[in-house]
């Protein structure tokens, strides 16, 4: 489960958002959605050929 949250955790730490902050949680959700969404689209596109 931590693997799925890793991109957001790393990005939030790089930006300097405090642990437990509401802004950190929202930023993590956004980054995770973008990263895993792009990966899913890439995989779906790759499998279509």
SVG drawing of the C-alpha trace seen along z (x, -y; Angstrom):
<svg xmlns="http://www.w3.org/2000/svg" viewBox="-7 -24 20 29">
<polyline fill="none" stroke="black" stroke-width="0.4" points="0.0,0.0 2.9,-2.4 4.1,-2.0 0.9,-3.6 1.3,-6.6 5.1,-7.0 4.9,-9.5 2.7,-11.9 4.8,-11.5 8.1,-12.2 6.6,-15.2 5.1,-16.6 8.4,-16.2 10.3,-17.9 7.9,-20.9 8.3,-21.1 4.7,-20.5 4.4,-19.5 3.4,-16.0 -0.3,-15.9 -1.1,-19.2 -4.4,-19.3 -2.5,-21.0 -0.1,-18.0 -2.9,-15.5 -4.6,-17.4 -1.3,-17.8 -0.5,-14.1 -3.8,-13.0 -3.3,-15.3 0.2,-14.0 -0.8,-10.3 -3.8,-10.8 -1.6,-12.3 1.2,-9.8 -1.0,-6.7 -3.4,-8.1 -0.5,-8.7 0.9,-5.2 -2.6,-3.6 -3.1,-5.4 0.4,-4.5 -0.2,-0.8 -3.6,-0.8 -2.2,-2.5 0.7,0.0 -1.6,3.0 -3.9,1.8 -1.3,2.5"/>
</svg>
